[in-house]
Amino acid sequence: MFSVKSVLGNREKPILTPLTYLKCLSCETINSRPFKEGDYVFKETEEKCPKCGGTKMKIIGIYVKEPPKEAGKIKKL
């Protein structure tokens, strides 16, 4: 019998880190940062805007970037 691990090898899925996108309620600048426990869309936070220094931001999205696919790449010698 073959195990899944022996057939697929020791390939492990990479851990994907979600990013939280925030919009400043003063200047409407969009900024991103690593996801924090308790984040949810439309939550208003008291984080400082990097552009205007405002202290009210709203979470507008939470996304995970897909890692680049390596299938089909040819290694050059």
N, C-alpha and C positions, 0 to 999 in steps of 0.2 A: 504494500500500500504506500502511496505517496502522500505526504502531508502538504498542506498549502505552502508552508514555509520552504519546503524543499523544492517545490515546483517554481515558486516565485523568487526564491532567493531570500536574502536578508534585507530586502528593500522595505524601508519604513517610510511612512508618510511624513512629510515635514510638518512641523507644528506651525500653523498659520496664525499670525497675530492680527487681530482686528484693529482697524483705525477708526477713531471717532472724529467726525467732521463737525466743526462748530462755526456758527455765524455770529459775528458781533452785532448786537442790537443797536449800536450807535453808528458805526461806519459801514456795516454790512460786509466786512472782510470775512472771507472763509479761511479757516485754519484747521489743521488736523493734529492729532496727538494719539498716542497709544490708548486703547480702550481701557477704561477703569471699571471695576465692579460697581454696579448700580447705574451705569449709563443706559439711557434709553432715548429714542427719538422724541423730539419736542421738549425735552427736559431743559429748563433754564438753569444755568450755572453761574457762579460768581467768579469765574476765571478771568484773568486779565487779558485783554486784547493786545497782541504784539504790535499792532499798527497804531491805534489811537489811545491805548491805555484804559479803555472802557472796562467796566467790571461786570457787565451782563452779557452772557453769550448763550446761544440756544443750540442744542445738538440737532443737526439737520440730517445726519446719516451715520450709519455704522457699516463699514465695509471691510472685506478681506481681499487683499491683493493676491491674485493667483501667481504662483511662482512660474518663471519662464519654463516652457517645455523644452526638454533636451532631446526629444525623439526626432530623428532625422538629421541630427548634426553629424557632420563628418569631421573626424579629427585629422588635422594636418600633421605630417611628420616634420 
